[in-house]
């Protein structure tokens, strides 16, 4: 009996040891598997981080690529085009002709940048009221060749073309991409300070809303890796700050805005004689919100605005009036319009049609990306 009990105890100890050893082995295996999984995650994160933390060769919206155009700008500066291929030479020719038409040697770097901004935000679609040459692929809208040749651009096209112009004129500039890889714009350096410029956001209006703004202003509707890209803190060449007028107080804002809109101004700004004290900030904010609502309900456009500080630390209210122009009309003689409609009805039968021509967003280059 005692021998049987002893045998059972020995067997139990052996089983317990085996289970323990197995558990240890499983724990080691699980630990190793966890290490492998963590290593894979780390490698994936590092790979993504490596992709994000560079300026060029970054894909935006899974479709459009930020590519360097340095060979083109270098060739413009040196006058030697021997290293360029035919496409690059054509891009250089188009860009050179545009710069020659909108800038002069006497202009300051800021004046040259402003001329390029105005051209990109107001002239790209000047020929689209009738027919446009359609690019062979959508990708042509994300590079200077496609932008300058077909006058059709997505955000990457605006950003890379703006940068090309800046580099050709010897102005330091970078293309910035947002944290979600869904949008891109530019950083430009003037007098040692960086500024954000988003031509895509101002396309069709040229309102200066996204022109030469600081990190603080742009962060209201943009997100990007601030540890990688230079900090934009300059206010000297912000267009609105440069042209701010002085008002007595916040109660003068409504009439000032009304006068500017009636005069057809798109960008206007103001500062205040006695400044704005901390206790006045809520009232100032509410005043501009009331004015914005009034503009939206009584005019054909809407009012964008932001508060900022100038070099002296004074509040500046920058406002931008964007007009809802709608899509461009095609004017045709009645007999031609009727003939066109009849031809379609002959093929498809009776159908409902719009009184005004319809254009989708793609036609006018408003693809986000």
C-alpha positions in Angstrom: 0.0 0.0 0.0 2.8 2.4 1.0 4.7 1.5 -2.2 1.7 2.2 -4.3 1.2 5.6 -2.7 4.9 6.4 -3.1 4.7 5.3 -6.8 1.7 7.5 -7.3 3.5 10.5 -5.7 6.5 9.9 -8.0 4.3 9.8 -11.1 2.4 12.9 -10.0 5.8 14.8 -9.5 6.9 13.7 -12.9 3.7 14.8 -14.5 3.9 18.1 -12.7 7.4 18.6 -13.8 6.5 17.8 -17.4 3.6 20.3 -17.3 5.8 22.9 -15.8 8.5 22.4 -18.4 5.8 22.5 -21.1 4.4 25.7 -19.7 7.9 27.2 -19.6 8.5 26.1 -23.1 5.2 27.6 -24.3 5.9 30.8 -22.4 9.3 31.1 -24.1 7.7 30.3 -27.5 4.9 32.9 -26.8 7.5 35.4 -25.8 9.5 34.8 -28.9 6.4 35.0 -31.1 5.5 38.3 -29.3 9.0 39.5 -30.1 8.6 38.6 -33.8 5.2 40.3 -34.0 6.6 43.4 -32.3 9.6 43.4 -34.6 7.2 43.2 -37.6 5.2 46.1 -36.3 8.3 48.2 -35.6 9.6 47.5 -39.1 6.3 48.5 -40.6 6.1 51.7 -38.6 9.7 52.5 -39.4 9.0 51.9 -43.1 6.0 54.2 -43.0 8.0 56.8 -41.1 10.8 56.6 -43.6 8.2 57.2 -46.4 6.6 60.1 -44.6 9.9 61.8 -43.5 11.1 62.9 -46.9 10.1 65.6 -49.4 10.1 63.8 -52.7 9.1 60.3 -53.9 6.0 60.4 -51.7 2.6 59.2 -53.0 -0.4 61.4 -52.2 -4.0 60.0 -52.1 -2.5 56.6 -53.3 -2.3 58.1 -56.8 -0.2 61.3 -57.2 3.6 61.5 -56.8 5.7 64.3 -55.5 8.8 64.2 -57.7 11.9 66.3 -57.8 12.3 68.8 -60.7 15.8 69.9 -59.6 17.4 69.0 -62.9 15.1 71.4 -64.7 15.6 74.3 -62.3 19.4 73.7 -62.3 19.4 73.7 -66.1 17.5 77.0 -66.1 20.0 78.6 -63.8 23.1 77.2 -65.5 21.8 77.6 -69.1 22.9 74.0 -69.8 20.1 71.7 -70.9 22.3 68.9 -72.3 21.4 66.6 -69.4 17.6 67.0 -69.9 15.4 64.7 -71.8 12.8 66.0 -74.3 10.0 66.1 -71.8 12.1 68.1 -69.3 13.2 70.5 -72.0 9.6 71.1 -72.9 8.7 71.7 -69.3 11.6 74.1 -69.0 10.5 76.0 -72.1 7.0 76.4 -70.8 8.1 77.5 -67.3 10.6 79.9 -68.7 8.1 81.6 -71.0 5.6 82.0 -68.1 8.3 83.5 -65.8 9.3 85.9 -68.5 5.8 87.1 -68.9 5.0 87.6 -65.2 8.3 88.6 -63.5 11.1 91.1 -64.1 14.7 91.2 -62.8 13.8 94.3 -60.8 11.2 92.4 -58.7 12.1 91.4 -55.1 11.9 87.6 -54.2 8.5 88.3 -52.5 7.1 90.1 -55.6 8.2 87.2 -57.8 6.7 84.7 -55.5 3.4 86.7 -55.4 3.4 86.8 -59.2 3.7 83.0 -59.4 1.0 82.5 -56.8 -1.4 84.7 -58.7 -0.7 83.0 -62.0 -1.2 79.5 -60.5 -4.4 80.4 -58.6 -6.1 82.4 -61.3 -4.8 81.4 -64.7 -4.5 77.6 -64.8 -8.1 77.1 -66.0 -8.4 80.2 -68.2 -8.8 78.1 -71.3 -11.3 75.6 -69.9 -14.6 77.4 -70.7 -14.8 75.7 -74.1 -12.6 72.6 -74.6 -9.3 71.4 -73.0 -6.7 69.1 -74.2 -7.2 66.0 -72.0 -4.0 64.5 -70.5 -3.1 61.0 -71.5 -3.3 59.9 -67.9 -4.6 61.4 -64.6 -1.0 61.4 -63.5 -0.2 64.4 -65.7 -2.1 66.6 -63.2 0.5 66.1 -60.5 3.6 67.4 -62.3 4.8 70.7 -63.9 4.8 69.2 -67.3 1.1 68.3 -67.2 0.1 71.4 -65.3 1.8 73.8 -67.7 0.8 71.9 -70.9 -2.8 71.0 -70.1 -3.6 73.7 -67.4 -5.1 71.1 -65.2 -3.8 70.4 -61.7 -4.4 68.5 -58.5 -2.8 69.7 -55.2 0.5 67.9 -56.0 0.6 69.6 -59.4 0.2 73.0 -57.8 2.8 72.3 -55.2 5.5 70.9 -57.5 4.9 73.6 -60.1 5.2 76.3 -57.5 8.4 74.8 -56.2 9.8 74.5 -59.7 9.2 78.2 -60.3 10.7 79.2 -56.9 13.9 77.1 -57.6 14.3 78.6 -61.0 14.3 82.0 -59.4 16.7 80.9 -56.7 14.2 81.0 -53.9 14.3 78.2 -51.4 11.2 76.1 -51.3 9.9 72.7 -50.2 6.8 70.6 -51.0 5.0 69.6 -47.8 2.7 66.6 -47.5 0.2 66.2 -44.7 0.2 63.5 -42.1 -2.4 61.4 -43.8 -0.7 61.6 -47.2 -3.9 63.1 -48.7 -2.7 66.7 -49.5 0.4 68.7 -50.4 1.4 72.4 -50.5 4.6 74.5 -50.2 7.0 76.0 -47.7 8.9 79.0 -49.1 11.8 80.9 -47.5 12.0 84.7 -47.7 14.5 86.8 -45.8 15.5 83.8 -43.7 12.0 83.0 -42.5 9.7 80.2 -43.7 6.0 80.6 -44.9 3.4 78.2 -45.9 1.7 78.7 -49.3 -1.2 76.5 -50.5 -2.1 77.4 -54.0 -4.5 74.5 -54.4 -6.7 75.9 -51.5 -6.8 79.3 -53.2 -7.3 78.0 -56.8 -9.9 79.8 -58.8 -10.0 82.7 -56.3 -6.4 83.9 -55.6 -7.8 85.3 -52.4 -4.4 85.0 -50.5 -6.1 82.9 -47.8 -3.4 80.3 -48.0 -0.6 82.7 -49.1 2.5 83.0 -46.8 1.0 82.0 -43.5 2.5 80.6 -40.3 2.3 77.2 -38.8 -0.3 78.4 -36.3 -2.6 79.6 -39.0 -2.2 76.7 -41.3 -2.7 74.2 -38.5 -6.4 75.2 -38.3 -7.1 73.0 -41.3 -3.8 71.2 -42.1 -1.8 68.6 -40.3 1.9 67.7 -41.0 5.1 66.5 -39.4 6.5 69.6 -37.8 9.5 67.8 -36.6 10.7 67.2 -40.1 9.6 70.3 -42.1 10.9 73.7 -41.2 8.9 75.9 -38.8 7.0 78.7 -40.6 6.9 81.7 -38.2 7.3 84.6 -40.6 4.6 87.3 -40.8 6.4 90.1 -42.7 5.3 88.8 -46.1 1.8 87.6 -45.2 -0.3 89.6 -47.7 -3.1 90.4 -45.3 -0.8 91.5 -42.5 1.1 93.7 -45.0 -2.1 95.5 -46.0 -3.9 95.8 -42.7 -5.7 99.1 -42.1 -6.3 100.5 -38.6 -9.9 100.6 -37.2 -11.1 102.3 -34.1 -12.5 99.2 -32.5 -14.3 95.9 -33.3 -17.6 97.7 -33.8 -16.2 99.2 -37.0 -15.7 95.8 -38.5 -19.1 95.3 -40.1 -19.1 98.5 -42.1 -15.5 98.0 -43.1 -16.2 94.5 -44.4 -19.3 95.8 -46.3 -17.3 98.5 -48.0 -14.6 96.1 -49.0 -17.0 93.6 -50.5 -18.9 96.4 -52.4 -15.6 97.5 -53.8 -14.9 94.0 -55.1 -12.0 93.3 -52.8 -11.1 89.6 -52.1 -8.6 90.1 -49.3 -8.8 92.8 -46.6 -7.5 93.0 -43.1 -7.4 95.3 -40.1 -5.8 96.0 -36.7 -7.2 98.2 -33.9 -6.0 101.5 -32.5 -6.2 100.4 -28.9 -5.6 96.7 -29.6 -7.7 93.9 -28.2 -7.4 93.1 -24.5 -7.9 89.6 -23.2 -11.4 90.4 -21.8 -12.4 91.7 -25.3 -11.5 88.6 -27.2 -14.8 86.8 -26.8 -16.7 89.8 -28.2 -14.3 90.2 -31.0 -14.6 86.6 -32.0 -18.5 86.8 -31.9 -18.5 90.0 -33.9 -16.6 88.3 -36.8 -18.9 85.3 -36.7 -21.9 87.6 -37.0 -20.3 89.4 -39.9 -19.4 86.1 -41.6 -23.0 84.9 -41.3 -24.3 88.2 -42.7 -21.9 88.0 -45.7 -23.1 84.4 -46.4 -26.8 85.4 -46.3 -26.6 88.7 -48.2 -23.9 88.2 -50.9 -23.0 85.6 -53.6 -20.0 84.5 -51.6 -18.7 83.6 -48.2 -16.2 85.0 -45.8 -13.1 83.2 -44.5 -11.0 84.7 -41.8 -8.3 84.2 -39.2 -6.8 86.1 -36.3 -3.0 86.4 -36.1 -0.3 88.6 -34.5 2.0 90.9 -36.4 5.7 91.6 -35.6 4.7 94.0 -32.8 2.4 91.5 -31.2 -0.8 93.3 -32.2 -3.9 91.3 -33.3 -4.6 91.4 -37.0 -8.0 90.2 -38.4 -7.5 88.8 -42.0 -10.6 88.3 -44.1 -11.1 86.7 -47.5 -14.2 87.0 -49.6 -14.7 84.1 -52.0 -17.5 84.5 -54.6 -19.6 81.5 -55.7 -19.2 82.0 -59.5 -20.7 78.6 -60.3 -19.7 76.8 -63.4 -18.9 78.7 -66.6 -21.7 79.0 -69.1 -21.5 78.0 -72.8 -23.4 80.5 -74.9 -24.8 79.0 -78.1 -27.2 80.2 -80.7 -30.7 78.8 -80.1 -30.8 76.9 -83.4 -27.4 75.2 -82.6 -28.5 74.3 -79.1 -31.8 72.8 -80.4 -30.0 70.8 -83.1 -27.6 69.4 -80.5 -30.5 68.3 -78.2 -32.4 66.8 -81.1 -29.4 64.7 -82.2 -29.2 63.2 -78.7 -33.0 62.6 -78.6 -32.8 60.9 -81.9 -30.3 58.4 -80.5 -31.6 58.0 -76.9 -35.2 59.1 -77.0 -36.7 61.8 -74.8 -34.6 62.6 -71.7 -34.4 65.2 -69.0 -31.6 67.7 -69.5 -30.2 70.6 -67.7 -30.9 74.1 -68.8 -27.2 75.0 -68.1 -24.2 72.9 -69.2 -23.0 70.5 -66.6 -19.4 69.9 -65.7 -18.1 67.5 -63.2 -15.4 68.4 -60.8 -12.7 66.5 -62.6 -13.0 68.7 -65.7 -11.9 71.7 -63.7 -9.1 70.0 -61.9 -10.7 70.0 -58.5 -9.7 66.5 -57.6 -8.4 66.5 -54.0 -4.9 65.2 -53.8 
